[in-house]
């Protein structure tokens, strides 16, 4: 199969990288699902492990599907990652803040 060059990416045969990324994503999700439902560990431990699995899932998504390391022009990637982290902090931090306030009031 011949390689096709495009402006933003190359096609080189079967996308094994995408298949591996899908498999790793499914495995990480299955581990988190099993950990939350089938184990009788302390909640703090379960939450900590799920957060670690979530970070692993983030790295798999960035590397395998979003081609984070394959760009020719990487100048935009650092601000984009910082902006994404800011959005995540706002959503997660805001959600925790609201849930904490609700538990105090109710």
Gaussian input, Z-matrix of N, CA and C with variables (Angstrom, degrees):
# hf/3-21g

backbone

0 1
 N
 C     1     B1
 C     2     B2     1     A1
 N     3     B3     2     A2     1     D1
 C     4     B4     3     A3     2     D2
 C     5     B5     4     A4     3     D3
 N     6     B6     5     A5     4     D4
 C     7     B7     6     A6     5     D5
 C     8     B8     7     A7     6     D6
 N     9     B9     8     A8     7     D7
 C    10    B10     9     A9     8     D8
 C    11    B11    10    A10     9     D9
 N    12    B12    11    A11    10    D10
 C    13    B13    12    A12    11    D11
 C    14    B14    13    A13    12    D12
 N    15    B15    14    A14    13    D13
 C    16    B16    15    A15    14    D14
 C    17    B17    16    A16    15    D15
 N    18    B18    17    A17    16    D16
 C    19    B19    18    A18    17    D17
 C    20    B20    19    A19    18    D18
 N    21    B21    20    A20    19    D19
 C    22    B22    21    A21    20    D20
 C    23    B23    22    A22    21    D21
 N    24    B24    23    A23    22    D22
 C    25    B25    24    A24    23    D23
 C    26    B26    25    A25    24    D24
 N    27    B27    26    A26    25    D25
 C    28    B28    27    A27    26    D26
 C    29    B29    28    A28    27    D27
 N    30    B30    29    A29    28    D28
 C    31    B31    30    A30    29    D29
 C    32    B32    31    A31    30    D30
 N    33    B33    32    A32    31    D31
 C    34    B34    33    A33    32    D32
 C    35    B35    34    A34    33    D33
 N    36    B36    35    A35    34    D34
 C    37    B37    36    A36    35    D35
 C    38    B38    37    A37    36    D36
 N    39    B39    38    A38    37    D37
 C    40    B40    39    A39    38    D38
 C    41    B41    40    A40    39    D39
 N    42    B42    41    A41    40    D40
 C    43    B43    42    A42    41    D41
 C    44    B44    43    A43    42    D42
 N    45    B45    44    A44    43    D43
 C    46    B46    45    A45    44    D44
 C    47    B47    46    A46    45    D45
 N    48    B48    47    A47    46    D46
 C    49    B49    48    A48    47    D47
 C    50    B50    49    A49    48    D48
 N    51    B51    50    A50    49    D49
 C    52    B52    51    A51    50    D50
 C    53    B53    52    A52    51    D51
 N    54    B54    53    A53    52    D52
 C    55    B55    54    A54    53    D53
 C    56    B56    55    A55    54    D54
 N    57    B57    56    A56    55    D55
 C    58    B58    57    A57    56    D56
 C    59    B59    58    A58    57    D57
 N    60    B60    59    A59    58    D58
 C    61    B61    60    A60    59    D59
 C    62    B62    61    A61    60    D60
 N    63    B63    62    A62    61    D61
 C    64    B64    63    A63    62    D62
 C    65    B65    64    A64    63    D63
 N    66    B66    65    A65    64    D64
 C    67    B67    66    A66    65    D65
 C    68    B68    67    A67    66    D66
 N    69    B69    68    A68    67    D67
 C    70    B70    69    A69    68    D68
 C    71    B71    70    A70    69    D69
 N    72    B72    71    A71    70    D70
 C    73    B73    72    A72    71    D71
 C    74    B74    73    A73    72    D72
 N    75    B75    74    A74    73    D73
 C    76    B76    75    A75    74    D74
 C    77    B77    76    A76    75    D75
 N    78    B78    77    A77    76    D76
 C    79    B79    78    A78    77    D77
 C    80    B80    79    A79    78    D78
 N    81    B81    80    A80    79    D79
 C    82    B82    81    A81    80    D80
 C    83    B83    82    A82    81    D81
 N    84    B84    83    A83    82    D82
 C    85    B85    84    A84    83    D83
 C    86    B86    85    A85    84    D84
 N    87    B87    86    A86    85    D85
 C    88    B88    87    A87    86    D86
 C    89    B89    88    A88    87    D87
 N    90    B90    89    A89    88    D88
 C    91    B91    90    A90    89    D89
 C    92    B92    91    A91    90    D90
 N    93    B93    92    A92    91    D91
 C    94    B94    93    A93    92    D92
 C    95    B95    94    A94    93    D93
 N    96    B96    95    A95    94    D94
 C    97    B97    96    A96    95    D95
 C    98    B98    97    A97    96    D96
 N    99    B99    98    A98    97    D97
 C   100   B100    99    A99    98    D98
 C   101   B101   100   A100    99    D99
 N   102   B102   101   A101   100   D100
 C   103   B103   102   A102   101   D101
 C   104   B104   103   A103   102   D102
 N   105   B105   104   A104   103   D103
 C   106   B106   105   A105   104   D104
 C   107   B107   106   A106   105   D105
 N   108   B108   107   A107   106   D106
 C   109   B109   108   A108   107   D107
 C   110   B110   109   A109   108   D108
 N   111   B111   110   A110   109   D109
 C   112   B112   111   A111   110   D110
 C   113   B113   112   A112   111   D111
 N   114   B114   113   A113   112   D112
 C   115   B115   114   A114   113   D113
 C   116   B116   115   A115   114   D114
 N   117   B117   116   A116   115   D115
 C   118   B118   117   A117   116   D116
 C   119   B119   118   A118   117   D117
 N   120   B120   119   A119   118   D118
 C   121   B121   120   A120   119   D119
 C   122   B122   121   A121   120   D120
 N   123   B123   122   A122   121   D121
 C   124   B124   123   A123   122   D122
 C   125   B125   124   A124   123   D123
 N   126   B126   125   A125   124   D124
 C   127   B127   126   A126   125   D125
 C   128   B128   127   A127   126   D126
 N   129   B129   128   A128   127   D127
 C   130   B130   129   A129   128   D128
 C   131   B131   130   A130   129   D129
 N   132   B132   131   A131   130   D130
 C   133   B133   132   A132   131   D131
 C   134   B134   133   A133   132   D132
 N   135   B135   134   A134   133   D133
 C   136   B136   135   A135   134   D134
 C   137   B137   136   A136   135   D135
 N   138   B138   137   A137   136   D136
 C   139   B139   138   A138   137   D137
 C   140   B140   139   A139   138   D138
 N   141   B141   140   A140   139   D139
 C   142   B142   141   A141   140   D140
 C   143   B143   142   A142   141   D141
 N   144   B144   143   A143   142   D142
 C   145   B145   144   A144   143   D143
 C   146   B146   145   A145   144   D144
 N   147   B147   146   A146   145   D145
 C   148   B148   147   A147   146   D146
 C   149   B149   148   A148   147   D147
 N   150   B150   149   A149   148   D148
 C   151   B151   150   A150   149   D149
 C   152   B152   151   A151   150   D150
 N   153   B153   152   A152   151   D151
 C   154   B154   153   A153   152   D152
 C   155   B155   154   A154   153   D153
 N   156   B156   155   A155   154   D154
 C   157   B157   156   A156   155   D155
 C   158   B158   157   A157   156   D156
 N   159   B159   158   A158   157   D157
 C   160   B160   159   A159   158   D158
 C   161   B161   160   A160   159   D159
 N   162   B162   161   A161   160   D160
 C   163   B163   162   A162   161   D161
 C   164   B164   163   A163   162   D162
 N   165   B165   164   A164   163   D163
 C   166   B166   165   A165   164   D164
 C   167   B167   166   A166   165   D165
 N   168   B168   167   A167   166   D166
 C   169   B169   168   A168   167   D167
 C   170   B170   169   A169   168   D168
 N   171   B171   170   A170   169   D169
 C   172   B172   171   A171   170   D170
 C   173   B173   172   A172   171   D171
 N   174   B174   173   A173   172   D172
 C   175   B175   174   A174   173   D173
 C   176   B176   175   A175   174   D174
 N   177   B177   176   A176   175   D175
 C   178   B178   177   A177   176   D176
 C   179   B179   178   A178   177   D177
 N   180   B180   179   A179   178   D178
 C   181   B181   180   A180   179   D179
 C   182   B182   181   A181   180   D180
 N   183   B183   182   A182   181   D181
 C   184   B184   183   A183   182   D182
 C   185   B185   184   A184   183   D183
 N   186   B186   185   A185   184   D184
 C   187   B187   186   A186   185   D185
 C   188   B188   187   A187   186   D186
 N   189   B189   188   A188   187   D187
 C   190   B190   189   A189   188   D188
 C   191   B191   190   A190   189   D189
 N   192   B192   191   A191   190   D190
 C   193   B193   192   A192   191   D191
 C   194   B194   193   A193   192   D192
 N   195   B195   194   A194   193   D193
 C   196   B196   195   A195   194   D194
 C   197   B197   196   A196   195   D195
 N   198   B198   197   A197   196   D196
 C   199   B199   198   A198   197   D197
 C   200   B200   199   A199   198   D198
 N   201   B201   200   A200   199   D199
 C   202   B202   201   A201   200   D200
 C   203   B203   202   A202   201   D201
 N   204   B204   203   A203   202   D202
 C   205   B205   204   A204   203   D203
 C   206   B206   205   A205   204   D204
 N   207   B207   206   A206   205   D205
 C   208   B208   207   A207   206   D206
 C   209   B209   208   A208   207   D207
 N   210   B210   209   A209   208   D208
 C   211   B211   210   A210   209   D209
 C   212   B212   211   A211   210   D210
 N   213   B213   212   A212   211   D211
 C   214   B214   213   A213   212   D212
 C   215   B215   214   A214   213   D213
 N   216   B216   215   A215   214   D214
 C   217   B217   216   A216   215   D215
 C   218   B218   217   A217   216   D216
 N   219   B219   218   A218   217   D217
 C   220   B220   219   A219   218   D218
 C   221   B221   220   A220   219   D219
 N   222   B222   221   A221   220   D220
 C   223   B223   222   A222   221   D221
 C   224   B224   223   A223   222   D222
 N   225   B225   224   A224   223   D223
 C   226   B226   225   A225   224   D224
 C   227   B227   226   A226   225   D225
 N   228   B228   227   A227   226   D226
 C   229   B229   228   A228   227   D227
 C   230   B230   229   A229   228   D228
 N   231   B231   230   A230   229   D229
 C   232   B232   231   A231   230   D230
 C   233   B233   232   A232   231   D231
 N   234   B234   233   A233   232   D232
 C   235   B235   234   A234   233   D233
 C   236   B236   235   A235   234   D234
 N   237   B237   236   A236   235   D235
 C   238   B238   237   A237   236   D236
 C   239   B239   238   A238   237   D237
 N   240   B240   239   A239   238   D238
 C   241   B241   240   A240   239   D239
 C   242   B242   241   A241   240   D240
 N   243   B243   242   A242   241   D241
 C   244   B244   243   A243   242   D242
 C   245   B245   244   A244   243   D243
 N   246   B246   245   A245   244   D244
 C   247   B247   246   A246   245   D245
 C   248   B248   247   A247   246   D246
 N   249   B249   248   A248   247   D247
 C   250   B250   249   A249   248   D248
 C   251   B251   250   A250   249   D249
 N   252   B252   251   A251   250   D250
 C   253   B253   252   A252   251   D251
 C   254   B254   253   A253   252   D252
 N   255   B255   254   A254   253   D253
 C   256   B256   255   A255   254   D254
 C   257   B257   256   A256   255   D255
 N   258   B258   257   A257   256   D256
 C   259   B259   258   A258   257   D257
 C   260   B260   259   A259   258   D258
 N   261   B261   260   A260   259   D259
 C   262   B262   261   A261   260   D260
 C   263   B263   262   A262   261   D261
 N   264   B264   263   A263   262   D262
 C   265   B265   264   A264   263   D263
 C   266   B266   265   A265   264   D264
 N   267   B267   266   A266   265   D265
 C   268   B268   267   A267   266   D266
 C   269   B269   268   A268   267   D267
 N   270   B270   269   A269   268   D268
 C   271   B271   270   A270   269   D269
 C   272   B272   271   A271   270   D270
 N   273   B273   272   A272   271   D271
 C   274   B274   273   A273   272   D272
 C   275   B275   274   A274   273   D273
 N   276   B276   275   A275   274   D274
 C   277   B277   276   A276   275   D275
 C   278   B278   277   A277   276   D276
 N   279   B279   278   A278   277   D277
 C   280   B280   279   A279   278   D278
 C   281   B281   280   A280   279   D279
 N   282   B282   281   A281   280   D280
 C   283   B283   282   A282   281   D281
 C   284   B284   283   A283   282   D282
 N   285   B285   284   A284   283   D283
 C   286   B286   285   A285   284   D284
 C   287   B287   286   A286   285   D285
 N   288   B288   287   A287   286   D286
 C   289   B289   288   A288   287   D287
 C   290   B290   289   A289   288   D288
 N   291   B291   290   A290   289   D289
 C   292   B292   291   A291   290   D290
 C   293   B293   292   A292   291   D291
 N   294   B294   293   A293   292   D292
 C   295   B295   294   A294   293   D293
 C   296   B296   295   A295   294   D294
 N   297   B297   296   A296   295   D295
 C   298   B298   297   A297   296   D296
 C   299   B299   298   A298   297   D297
 N   300   B300   299   A299   298   D298
 C   301   B301   300   A300   299   D299
 C   302   B302   301   A301   300   D300
 N   303   B303   302   A302   301   D301
 C   304   B304   303   A303   302   D302
 C   305   B305   304   A304   303   D303
 N   306   B306   305   A305   304   D304
 C   307   B307   306   A306   305   D305
 C   308   B308   307   A307   306   D306
 N   309   B309   308   A308   307   D307
 C   310   B310   309   A309   308   D308
 C   311   B311   310   A310   309   D309
 N   312   B312   311   A311   310   D310
 C   313   B313   312   A312   311   D311
 C   314   B314   313   A313   312   D312
 N   315   B315   314   A314   313   D313
 C   316   B316   315   A315   314   D314
 C   317   B317   316   A316   315   D315

   B1=1.4420
   B2=1.5253
   B3=1.2860
   B4=1.4526
   B5=1.5288
   B6=1.3187
   B7=1.4628
   B8=1.5244
   B9=1.3263
   B10=1.4556
   B11=1.5194
   B12=1.3103
   B13=1.4513
   B14=1.5279
   B15=1.3040
   B16=1.4606
   B17=1.5159
   B18=1.3104
   B19=1.4530
   B20=1.5309
   B21=1.3376
   B22=1.4529
   B23=1.5216
   B24=1.3072
   B25=1.4541
   B26=1.5207
   B27=1.3505
   B28=1.4546
   B29=1.5163
   B30=1.3049
   B31=1.4562
   B32=1.5220
   B33=1.3265
   B34=1.4568
   B35=1.5199
   B36=1.3118
   B37=1.4572
   B38=1.5117
   B39=1.3184
   B40=1.4591
   B41=1.5321
   B42=1.3253
   B43=1.4773
   B44=1.5308
   B45=1.3146
   B46=1.4594
   B47=1.5218
   B48=1.3115
   B49=1.4610
   B50=1.5290
   B51=1.3165
   B52=1.4636
   B53=1.5275
   B54=1.3086
   B55=1.4683
   B56=1.5266
   B57=1.3181
   B58=1.4564
   B59=1.5264
   B60=1.3261
   B61=1.4653
   B62=1.5192
   B63=1.3258
   B64=1.4573
   B65=1.5240
   B66=1.3235
   B67=1.4598
   B68=1.5328
   B69=1.3297
   B70=1.4588
   B71=1.5279
   B72=1.3262
   B73=1.4649
   B74=1.5150
   B75=1.3290
   B76=1.4645
   B77=1.5215
   B78=1.3241
   B79=1.4662
   B80=1.5244
   B81=1.3284
   B82=1.4680
   B83=1.5223
   B84=1.3309
   B85=1.4538
   B86=1.5218
   B87=1.3213
   B88=1.4638
   B89=1.5322
   B90=1.3107
   B91=1.4649
   B92=1.5286
   B93=1.3313
   B94=1.4668
   B95=1.5260
   B96=1.3241
   B97=1.4646
   B98=1.5256
   B99=1.3170
   B100=1.4633
   B101=1.5272
   B102=1.3179
   B103=1.4532
   B104=1.5260
   B105=1.3278
   B106=1.4618
   B107=1.5192
   B108=1.3232
   B109=1.4564
   B110=1.5217
   B111=1.3007
   B112=1.4630
   B113=1.5248
   B114=1.2993
   B115=1.4554
   B116=1.5202
   B117=1.2993
   B118=1.4585
   B119=1.5260
   B120=1.3002
   B121=1.4542
   B122=1.5308
   B123=1.3250
   B124=1.4715
   B125=1.5379
   B126=1.3258
   B127=1.4759
   B128=1.5268
   B129=1.3203
   B130=1.4699
   B131=1.5305
   B132=1.3175
   B133=1.4601
   B134=1.5262
   B135=1.3260
   B136=1.4679
   B137=1.5327
   B138=1.3192
   B139=1.4682
   B140=1.5276
   B141=1.3151
   B142=1.4753
   B143=1.5260
   B144=1.3173
   B145=1.4691
   B146=1.5245
   B147=1.3331
   B148=1.4631
   B149=1.5273
   B150=1.3184
   B151=1.4742
   B152=1.5281
   B153=1.3206
   B154=1.4698
   B155=1.5340
   B156=1.3302
   B157=1.4699
   B158=1.5346
   B159=1.3304
   B160=1.4667
   B161=1.5186
   B162=1.3218
   B163=1.4758
   B164=1.5260
   B165=1.3301
   B166=1.4631
   B167=1.5211
   B168=1.3252
   B169=1.4642
   B170=1.5300
   B171=1.3172
   B172=1.4631
   B173=1.5225
   B174=1.3241
   B175=1.4620
   B176=1.5294
   B177=1.3284
   B178=1.4703
   B179=1.5276
   B180=1.3260
   B181=1.4616
   B182=1.5301
   B183=1.3330
   B184=1.4680
   B185=1.5191
   B186=1.3116
   B187=1.4599
   B188=1.5199
   B189=1.3231
   B190=1.4668
   B191=1.5334
   B192=1.3292
   B193=1.4640
   B194=1.5228
   B195=1.3130
   B196=1.4585
   B197=1.5191
   B198=1.3308
   B199=1.4703
   B200=1.5230
   B201=1.3207
   B202=1.4570
   B203=1.5230
   B204=1.3061
   B205=1.4673
   B206=1.5213
   B207=1.3270
   B208=1.4618
   B209=1.5199
   B210=1.3008
   B211=1.4567
   B212=1.5240
   B213=1.3240
   B214=1.4629
   B215=1.5267
   B216=1.3330
   B217=1.4582
   B218=1.5274
   B219=1.3253
   B220=1.4639
   B221=1.5228
   B222=1.3240
   B223=1.4574
   B224=1.5276
   B225=1.2967
   B226=1.4688
   B227=1.5209
   B228=1.3196
   B229=1.4645
   B230=1.5259
   B231=1.3151
   B232=1.4684
   B233=1.5295
   B234=1.3265
   B235=1.4718
   B236=1.5261
   B237=1.3157
   B238=1.4638
   B239=1.5275
   B240=1.3353
   B241=1.4656
   B242=1.5238
   B243=1.3218
   B244=1.4688
   B245=1.5297
   B246=1.3165
   B247=1.4591
   B248=1.5265
   B249=1.3142
   B250=1.4643
   B251=1.5189
   B252=1.3331
   B253=1.4648
   B254=1.5203
   B255=1.3290
   B256=1.4664
   B257=1.5211
   B258=1.3274
   B259=1.4671
   B260=1.5301
   B261=1.3316
   B262=1.4648
   B263=1.5235
   B264=1.3300
   B265=1.4631
   B266=1.5245
   B267=1.3224
   B268=1.4675
   B269=1.5239
   B270=1.3137
   B271=1.4655
   B272=1.5331
   B273=1.3322
   B274=1.4653
   B275=1.5270
   B276=1.3209
   B277=1.4649
   B278=1.5201
   B279=1.3164
   B280=1.4642
   B281=1.5158
   B282=1.3154
   B283=1.4672
   B284=1.5238
   B285=1.3284
   B286=1.4680
   B287=1.5259
   B288=1.3113
   B289=1.4626
   B290=1.5294
   B291=1.3157
   B292=1.4605
   B293=1.5265
   B294=1.3337
   B295=1.4658
   B296=1.5298
   B297=1.3323
   B298=1.4482
   B299=1.5179
   B300=1.3260
   B301=1.4626
   B302=1.5212
   B303=1.3333
   B304=1.4570
   B305=1.5104
   B306=1.3438
   B307=1.4552
   B308=1.5317
   B309=1.3152
   B310=1.4651
   B311=1.5107
   B312=1.3312
   B313=1.4614
   B314=1.5199
   B315=1.3273
   B316=1.4633
   B317=1.4911
   A1=108.27
   A2=117.35
   A3=120.58
   A4=111.06
   A5=115.90
   A6=121.33
   A7=108.79
   A8=116.41
   A9=122.01
   A10=108.86
   A11=116.87
   A12=121.82
   A13=109.09
   A14=115.99
   A15=122.55
   A16=107.75
   A17=115.98
   A18=119.31
   A19=111.53
   A20=117.53
   A21=119.95
   A22=114.74
   A23=119.57
   A24=119.72
   A25=110.70
   A26=113.95
   A27=120.76
   A28=108.83
   A29=116.38
   A30=121.23
   A31=107.43
   A32=115.81
   A33=120.15
   A34=109.32
   A35=117.92
   A36=120.72
   A37=113.42
   A38=114.64
   A39=121.53
   A40=110.29
   A41=118.47
   A42=120.49
   A43=112.71
   A44=117.22
   A45=121.69
   A46=111.89
   A47=116.49
   A48=120.27
   A49=110.61
   A50=116.72
   A51=120.45
   A52=111.36
   A53=117.23
   A54=121.00
   A55=109.57
   A56=117.37
   A57=121.07
   A58=110.99
   A59=117.05
   A60=120.68
   A61=112.39
   A62=116.81
   A63=120.46
   A64=110.75
   A65=116.91
   A66=121.35
   A67=111.33
   A68=117.35
   A69=120.46
   A70=111.57
   A71=117.42
   A72=120.72
   A73=111.47
   A74=116.40
   A75=119.83
   A76=111.74
   A77=116.96
   A78=120.38
   A79=110.79
   A80=117.69
   A81=120.56
   A82=111.59
   A83=117.27
   A84=120.98
   A85=111.38
   A86=117.20
   A87=120.99
   A88=110.86
   A89=117.96
   A90=120.82
   A91=110.32
   A92=116.69
   A93=119.89
   A94=111.21
   A95=116.85
   A96=121.82
   A97=110.43
   A98=116.90
   A99=121.21
   A100=110.82
   A101=116.58
   A102=120.87
   A103=111.28
   A104=116.44
   A105=120.16
   A106=112.36
   A107=118.36
   A108=120.24
   A109=115.02
   A110=119.28
   A111=120.54
   A112=114.67
   A113=118.64
   A114=119.13
   A115=110.06
   A116=115.26
   A117=121.04
   A118=109.73
   A119=115.55
   A120=122.41
   A121=109.07
   A122=117.41
   A123=119.86
   A124=110.40
   A125=116.83
   A126=119.91
   A127=113.84
   A128=118.02
   A129=119.85
   A130=110.81
   A131=117.70
   A132=121.51
   A133=111.16
   A134=116.31
   A135=120.89
   A136=109.91
   A137=116.93
   A138=120.46
   A139=110.45
   A140=117.24
   A141=120.38
   A142=111.11
   A143=116.88
   A144=119.84
   A145=110.89
   A146=117.33
   A147=119.88
   A148=110.84
   A149=117.97
   A150=120.54
   A151=110.20
   A152=117.52
   A153=120.99
   A154=110.21
   A155=116.33
   A156=119.65
   A157=111.09
   A158=116.98
   A159=120.90
   A160=112.20
   A161=116.67
   A162=119.75
   A163=109.67
   A164=116.76
   A165=120.00
   A166=111.72
   A167=115.95
   A168=120.75
   A169=110.48
   A170=116.97
   A171=121.53
   A172=110.94
   A173=116.50
   A174=120.02
   A175=111.67
   A176=117.07
   A177=120.41
   A178=109.84
   A179=117.09
   A180=120.44
   A181=111.37
   A182=116.65
   A183=119.60
   A184=112.02
   A185=116.92
   A186=119.89
   A187=112.76
   A188=117.22
   A189=120.34
   A190=113.33
   A191=117.44
   A192=119.65
   A193=113.46
   A194=117.82
   A195=120.08
   A196=112.11
   A197=117.45
   A198=123.26
   A199=111.46
   A200=115.68
   A201=121.34
   A202=112.84
   A203=117.76
   A204=120.12
   A205=113.24
   A206=118.10
   A207=119.99
   A208=114.44
   A209=118.78
   A210=120.79
   A211=111.10
   A212=115.62
   A213=120.21
   A214=110.94
   A215=116.24
   A216=122.04
   A217=108.46
   A218=117.03
   A219=121.05
   A220=112.88
   A221=118.62
   A222=120.84
   A223=111.87
   A224=118.61
   A225=121.32
   A226=112.16
   A227=118.74
   A228=120.81
   A229=113.15
   A230=118.04
   A231=120.23
   A232=110.92
   A233=120.45
   A234=118.58
   A235=112.70
   A236=117.76
   A237=120.09
   A238=111.06
   A239=117.28
   A240=120.65
   A241=110.17
   A242=118.08
   A243=120.42
   A244=110.98
   A245=117.21
   A246=119.99
   A247=110.73
   A248=116.87
   A249=120.58
   A250=111.61
   A251=117.35
   A252=120.68
   A253=111.45
   A254=117.22
   A255=121.02
   A256=111.07
   A257=117.28
   A258=121.35
   A259=110.10
   A260=117.21
   A261=121.00
   A262=110.06
   A263=117.28
   A264=120.77
   A265=110.78
   A266=117.04
   A267=119.76
   A268=111.71
   A269=117.66
   A270=120.66
   A271=110.56
   A272=117.12
   A273=119.92
   A274=110.49
   A275=116.93
   A276=119.87
   A277=112.38
   A278=117.18
   A279=120.72
   A280=112.31
   A281=117.11
   A282=120.51
   A283=111.19
   A284=116.79
   A285=120.04
   A286=110.48
   A287=116.86
   A288=121.34
   A289=110.68
   A290=117.45
   A291=121.28
   A292=111.03
   A293=117.60
   A294=119.90
   A295=111.20
   A296=117.72
   A297=120.68
   A298=110.40
   A299=117.42
   A300=121.15
   A301=110.58
   A302=117.71
   A303=121.01
   A304=111.22
   A305=118.17
   A306=120.42
   A307=111.05
   A308=118.16
   A309=120.90
   A310=110.69
   A311=117.45
   A312=122.29
   A313=111.33
   A314=117.60
   A315=119.64
   A316=113.97
   D1=131.98
   D2=-176.61
   D3=-82.87
   D4=149.77
   D5=179.30
   D6=-81.95
   D7=134.78
   D8=177.49
   D9=-107.83
   D10=130.84
   D11=178.91
   D12=-98.08
   D13=130.43
   D14=173.53
   D15=-119.87
   D16=172.89
   D17=-178.37
   D18=-63.82
   D19=-39.08
   D20=-173.40
   D21=-111.05
   D22=-12.44
   D23=178.42
   D24=-157.25
   D25=165.51
   D26=178.34
   D27=-113.46
   D28=146.14
   D29=172.14
   D30=-108.65
   D31=124.09
   D32=-179.78
   D33=-133.15
   D34=82.07
   D35=176.79
   D36=73.92
   D37=-151.07
   D38=-177.25
   D39=-71.69
   D40=137.39
   D41=-176.45
   D42=-80.35
   D43=71.46
   D44=-179.36
   D45=-61.16
   D46=-32.86
   D47=179.92
   D48=-62.39
   D49=-39.35
   D50=178.98
   D51=-69.79
   D52=-38.36
   D53=178.43
   D54=-64.95
   D55=-45.01
   D56=177.40
   D57=-62.06
   D58=-41.94
   D59=177.69
   D60=-62.48
   D61=-41.10
   D62=177.01
   D63=-63.43
   D64=-44.82
   D65=178.97
   D66=-61.31
   D67=-46.51
   D68=178.77
   D69=-63.00
   D70=-39.98
   D71=177.94
   D72=-63.09
   D73=-42.62
   D74=178.53
   D75=-65.64
   D76=-39.99
   D77=179.16
   D78=-65.05
   D79=-45.73
   D80=179.02
   D81=-62.61
   D82=-39.75
   D83=177.59
   D84=-66.53
   D85=-41.86
   D86=179.42
   D87=-64.80
   D88=-39.00
   D89=178.27
   D90=-63.75
   D91=-45.05
   D92=178.82
   D93=-63.48
   D94=-41.88
   D95=178.95
   D96=-62.61
   D97=-47.13
   D98=179.26
   D99=-63.20
   D100=-42.30
   D101=-178.91
   D102=-62.63
   D103=-39.43
   D104=-178.35
   D105=-73.72
   D106=-33.39
   D107=-172.80
   D108=-103.35
   D109=-30.64
   D110=-169.42
   D111=-108.59
   D112=-7.58
   D113=-179.36
   D114=-106.34
   D115=158.77
   D116=178.99
   D117=-117.55
   D118=51.68
   D119=179.20
   D120=-90.26
   D121=163.23
   D122=176.00
   D123=-61.20
   D124=142.60
   D125=-177.64
   D126=-56.02
   D127=-37.18
   D128=-179.46
   D129=-63.44
   D130=-39.36
   D131=178.02
   D132=-66.63
   D133=-44.26
   D134=-179.98
   D135=-61.36
   D136=-45.77
   D137=-179.45
   D138=-64.08
   D139=-41.87
   D140=179.32
   D141=-61.59
   D142=-44.93
   D143=-179.57
   D144=-67.03
   D145=-38.46
   D146=178.34
   D147=-65.31
   D148=-37.31
   D149=176.14
   D150=-64.02
   D151=-42.19
   D152=177.96
   D153=-63.14
   D154=-42.66
   D155=176.71
   D156=-63.85
   D157=-35.51
   D158=177.31
   D159=-64.91
   D160=-39.61
   D161=176.41
   D162=-65.32
   D163=-40.69
   D164=175.57
   D165=-60.71
   D166=-41.20
   D167=177.68
   D168=-62.76
   D169=-40.68
   D170=177.64
   D171=-60.18
   D172=-45.15
   D173=-179.68
   D174=-66.39
   D175=-39.17
   D176=176.53
   D177=-61.88
   D178=-44.99
   D179=-179.57
   D180=-62.95
   D181=-45.15
   D182=-179.77
   D183=-63.04
   D184=-43.45
   D185=-174.63
   D186=-79.69
   D187=-45.60
   D188=-172.21
   D189=-82.88
   D190=-40.72
   D191=-172.38
   D192=-104.55
   D193=-34.54
   D194=-176.78
   D195=-94.22
   D196=0.69
   D197=175.29
   D198=51.98
   D199=48.03
   D200=-175.45
   D201=-60.24
   D202=-32.62
   D203=-176.23
   D204=-96.64
   D205=1.83
   D206=-173.57
   D207=-102.67
   D208=5.86
   D209=-176.20
   D210=-81.25
   D211=144.91
   D212=174.85
   D213=-78.18
   D214=-36.26
   D215=-178.56
   D216=-109.59
   D217=98.47
   D218=-175.88
   D219=-93.12
   D220=6.00
   D221=-176.29
   D222=-65.41
   D223=-29.90
   D224=-178.31
   D225=-84.91
   D226=-14.39
   D227=-173.20
   D228=-70.39
   D229=-40.09
   D230=-177.90
   D231=-65.77
   D232=-48.96
   D233=176.29
   D234=-62.70
   D235=-33.45
   D236=178.65
   D237=-66.46
   D238=-40.34
   D239=177.28
   D240=-66.38
   D241=-42.62
   D242=178.03
   D243=-62.90
   D244=-40.61
   D245=177.98
   D246=-64.90
   D247=-41.55
   D248=177.25
   D249=-62.19
   D250=-42.24
   D251=177.19
   D252=-64.45
   D253=-37.38
   D254=176.06
   D255=-62.06
   D256=-44.39
   D257=178.91
   D258=-63.82
   D259=-43.68
   D260=178.37
   D261=-61.49
   D262=-44.28
   D263=178.83
   D264=-61.05
   D265=-42.78
   D266=179.55
   D267=-64.77
   D268=-44.36
   D269=-177.87
   D270=-69.18
   D271=-50.39
   D272=-177.61
   D273=-69.63
   D274=-47.81
   D275=179.06
   D276=-62.26
   D277=-41.69
   D278=177.13
   D279=-64.85
   D280=-39.47
   D281=178.04
   D282=-64.62
   D283=-44.41
   D284=178.48
   D285=-64.36
   D286=-40.47
   D287=178.89
   D288=-61.89
   D289=-46.26
   D290=179.93
   D291=-65.41
   D292=-42.97
   D293=179.78
   D294=-65.49
   D295=-36.87
   D296=178.23
   D297=-66.63
   D298=-44.07
   D299=179.26
   D300=-63.37
   D301=-40.54
   D302=179.30
   D303=-64.28
   D304=-38.40
   D305=-179.66
   D306=-70.20
   D307=-27.33
   D308=176.64
   D309=-73.49
   D310=-41.76
   D311=-177.00
   D312=-74.51
   D313=-43.42
   D314=-173.64
   D315=-83.83

